[in-house]
Amino acid sequence: MNKLQLFFLLRKNTKLSEKRHPMFEANQYGKLFGYIGVSIIAIEFIAFGTFFGWVAAKEDTPEAVFYALPFLLIVDFGMRFMTQQTPLMLVKPYLLTPISKYSAIECFLTSQILDLGNLFWMTFFLPYVFIVWCGGVTTWAALGMLFLLHLMVVVNSQWYLLVRTLVNQSMWWWALPAAFYGSLILPLFLLPDHIMDKVTDYLDDILEAYAFSWWTFLIFALLFTVLFCINRTLQMRLVYKEISKQEKTKLKHVSEFKALNRFGQIGEYLKLEIKSTMRNKAIRSRFIQGVCIILFFSLMIAFGSVYNSSFERNFWCLYAFIFFGTVNLIKVMCPEGNFIDMLMVHEENILTLLRAKYYFYCAILILPLLFCFIPVFAGKYSILMVLAYLLTATGPVYCMLFQMAVYNKTTLPLNDKITGKNQMENKWQAIVSMIGFFVPVALVMLLQAIFSNEIAYLVLIVIGLAFTVTEPYWMRNIYRRMMNRRYQNLEGFHTTR
């Protein structure tokens, strides 16, 4: 069997594996909402590409797209964390077959290169290249520009795969992308204007001379080859390490969180939530990712000129408070699916666990609250606005997210595996996430159009406070409905372990 045949065989097996998964039908709803969201973003990119292409053609600077490319690649890098896994296919079954292990890994990496997601940025590049071609660029130059831009996206996908794999092994590897992207962005804010003018003029000369030269193609082709080889070796080594269970055991101090003992059983479940966040790779990575995203946008809004519209400020302020809930509570009880049977032993064990989760996710909102004070001191946010969205998160949004405890019935592994797959979304998770992100902002915008900003935020504070204070009542209602479906949920948890 040659590599081409192996590639198509593994691709076929992957599609069959997805269709046989118990959550395949439910995932179709999640995919539908995902396609709608992607379509909206694609339309916006087409408009941006057309506008920038028109500006570049008018100024006779077709290489202008390369100025925006670093920021586009940063966005692409971040978006891949939400959509792309490493690797795309299950490796474990194929390690027991007589096929070449390196050939299998190469097929996985090739699948990423040929993934249709890499073509998404063509919604921006194609209109831009078409406009500048109409503006006088030769056909070969336009095709070369298009190929080079796509090559950069593919190189970025290999860079993402390297970073994501290393980060899964140790969170200290986040220093690598932080140092790389920081070296690109920080000079824009730290360097004096006269030095930035010199740097800009120097970059103008380089882009004008080498943007479309063969040297640029060769450099990126070489960079792609190097990253591909590194990923090939690294993926193989880590997969073997996981399969052979090569783990380093070392003694370390384990905190007992004795301060929580005073809260009784709720305190014990609070300890469980804290330790899960610290030890569970999936939850821990999402927590750190959230801290970085919220801090980044808080600084951008406070010290930058972007996101100055009323909608953008309201959206990012709400996003800061509901991020941790929407990425973790949307799958509430899924990690507990590994030991759900034990939680059923004593009466109201699960009710106590749900309340502990609520208190924990209310407590971690202290972090986004501190970050939001940065735009407050810069005059971009108001105290009333921050308080309104804080109570919106602890009130109606958390109430809605905890409803998923009634319907979630898919076990989430306690640790992300490099050979694992992430198929957890169902139609209710997608719907609840979209409502949580957009309905509060839409309500504020509507109230601001009718009344004043203060009235809009006061209405949100009253609603949020009402839901927060009545938490014992709606939490017990969730618990009762969950118990009514306990046998159906137990069957789902057992099937997907």
Secondary structure, 3 states (H helix, E strand, C coil): CCHHHHHHHHHHHHHHHHHHCCCHHHHHHHHHHHHHHHHHHHHHHHHHHHHHHHHHHHHCCHHHHHHHHHHHHHHHHHHHHHHCCCCCCCCHHHHHCCCCHHHHHHHHHHHHHCCHHHHCCHHHHHHHHHHHHHCCCCHHHHHHHHHHHHHHHHHHHHHHHHHHHHHHHCHHHHHHHHHHHHHHHHHHHHCCHHHHHHHHHHHHHHHHHHCCCHHHHHHHHHHHHHHHHHHHHHHHHHHHHHHCCCCCCCCCCCCCCHHHHHHHHHHHHHHHHHHHHHHCHHHHHHHHHHHHHHHHHHHHHHHCCCCCCHHHHHHHHHHHHHHHHHHHHHHCCCHHHHCHHHHCCCCCHHHHHHHHHHHHHHHCCHHHHHHHHHHHHCCCCCHHHHHHHHHHHHHHHHHHHHCHHHHCCCCCCCCCCCCCCCCCCCHHHHHHHHHHHHHHHHHHHHHHHHCCHHHHHHHHHHHHHHHHHCHHHHHHHHHHHHHHCHHHHHHHHHHCC
